[in-house]
Amino acid sequence: MEVDYQTEDSSSFKEGIELGDVKDMRLEAEAVVRDVLFAVSEMYVSHSLDSALDVAYINVETREAIRYCLELTEAGLRVVGYAFDQVNEDLNTQYHETVYSLLDTLSPGYREAFGNALLQRLERLKQTGH
């Protein structure tokens, strides 16, 4: 199940922060973290690994207490390590277009938190009549 969900005040992963025709992946990574922090145990842009305009690294711990290091590039997001700040060059993992798709494949707890957030939002809309 792939679900692309964005919180009300979040930045779109696809729109990004653009500098001319180049996205700044460091800023994009911060936006990714803000979008899904509610649905994971821990998530932050790596301070140990070098980020640049074209690549950034994000550490995430799922609600199942499994840690990953993610790489964010123009191609999308992918797992590059199974510990914080770890890049395994031998890993050949699939790129995901969105953080939502990636976390959906990695974490049942993310799916549950996402579903609950969606239900709460729908309930608020129903209550306000919008």
C-alpha positions as CSV (number, residue, x, y, z in Angstrom):
1,M,0.0,0.0,0.0
2,E,1.5,3.3,-1.1
3,V,0.0,6.4,0.4
4,D,1.4,9.9,-0.2
5,Y,0.2,12.1,2.6
6,Q,1.2,15.5,3.6
7,T,0.4,17.4,6.8
8,E,-1.4,20.7,6.5
9,D,1.6,22.9,6.9
10,S,4.2,20.7,5.3
11,S,6.4,21.4,2.3
12,S,5.9,19.2,-0.7
13,F,8.8,16.8,-1.3
14,K,8.4,17.1,-5.0
15,E,8.3,21.0,-5.0
16,G,11.4,21.3,-2.8
17,I,13.7,24.2,-2.3
18,E,15.1,25.2,-5.6
19,L,18.2,27.2,-6.4
20,G,17.9,27.9,-10.1
21,D,17.2,24.4,-11.4
22,V,19.0,22.6,-8.6
23,K,17.3,21.5,-5.3
24,D,19.3,22.0,-2.1
25,M,19.0,18.5,-0.7
26,R,20.0,19.7,2.8
27,L,16.9,21.9,3.0
28,E,14.8,19.2,1.3
29,A,15.9,16.7,4.0
30,E,14.8,19.1,6.7
31,A,11.4,19.3,5.1
32,V,11.2,15.5,4.8
33,V,11.9,15.2,8.5
34,R,9.2,17.8,9.4
35,D,6.6,16.0,7.3
36,V,6.9,12.6,9.0
37,L,8.4,13.1,12.4
38,F,5.0,12.5,13.9
39,A,4.9,8.9,12.7
40,V,8.4,7.7,13.6
41,S,10.3,7.3,16.9
42,E,13.3,9.5,15.9
43,M,14.3,11.3,12.7
44,Y,16.9,13.9,11.9
45,V,19.3,15.1,9.2
46,S,22.7,13.5,9.8
47,H,25.3,15.9,11.3
48,S,28.1,13.4,10.8
49,L,27.8,12.6,7.2
50,D,28.5,15.2,4.6
51,S,25.5,16.6,2.8
52,A,25.6,18.8,-0.3
53,L,23.4,20.4,-2.8
54,D,22.8,17.0,-4.5
55,V,22.8,14.6,-1.5
56,A,21.7,14.5,2.1
57,Y,21.5,11.8,4.7
58,I,18.7,11.3,7.2
59,N,18.7,9.0,10.2
60,V,15.4,7.4,11.1
61,E,14.3,5.1,13.9
62,T,10.9,3.5,13.1
63,R,8.3,2.8,15.8
64,E,9.6,-0.8,15.7
65,A,12.9,0.5,17.0
66,I,14.8,-0.3,13.8
67,R,17.3,2.3,12.7
68,Y,18.1,3.3,9.1
69,C,20.3,5.8,7.4
70,L,18.6,7.2,4.3
71,E,20.1,8.9,1.3
72,L,18.1,11.7,-0.4
73,T,19.0,12.7,-3.9
74,E,17.2,13.9,-7.0
75,A,16.4,10.2,-7.7
76,G,14.5,10.0,-4.4
77,L,15.1,8.3,-1.0
78,R,16.7,4.9,-0.3
79,V,18.2,3.0,2.6
80,V,22.0,3.1,2.6
81,G,22.6,1.8,6.1
82,Y,21.1,-0.1,8.9
83,A,22.4,2.1,11.7
84,F,22.5,5.9,12.2
85,D,25.2,7.6,10.1
86,Q,26.1,4.4,8.3
87,V,26.6,4.3,4.5
88,N,27.2,0.9,3.1
89,E,28.3,1.4,-0.5
90,D,27.5,-2.3,-1.3
91,L,23.8,-1.8,-0.6
92,N,21.8,-1.6,-3.8
93,T,18.4,-0.7,-2.4
94,Q,15.4,0.6,-4.3
95,Y,14.8,4.4,-4.6
96,H,11.4,5.7,-3.4
97,E,9.9,8.8,-4.9
98,T,8.5,9.9,-1.5
99,V,9.4,9.5,2.1
100,Y,5.8,8.2,2.6
101,S,6.4,5.4,0.2
102,L,9.7,4.4,1.7
103,L,8.4,4.4,5.3
104,D,5.3,2.5,4.2
105,T,7.5,-0.3,3.1
106,L,9.7,-0.3,6.2
107,S,7.4,0.3,9.1
108,P,3.9,-1.1,10.0
109,G,4.0,1.4,12.9
110,Y,4.4,4.3,10.4
111,R,1.4,3.0,8.4
112,E,-0.7,2.9,11.6
113,A,0.3,6.4,12.8
114,F,-0.3,7.7,9.3
115,G,-3.7,6.1,9.1
116,N,-4.6,7.4,12.6
117,A,-3.5,11.0,11.6
118,L,-5.6,10.7,8.4
119,L,-8.7,9.6,10.4
120,Q,-8.2,12.4,12.9
121,R,-8.0,15.0,10.1
122,L,-11.1,13.6,8.4
123,E,-12.9,13.7,11.7
124,R,-11.9,17.4,12.2
125,L,-13.1,18.2,8.7
126,K,-16.4,16.4,9.4
127,Q,-16.9,18.3,12.7
128,T,-16.2,21.7,11.1
129,G,-18.3,20.9,8.0
130,H,-15.5,21.6,5.5
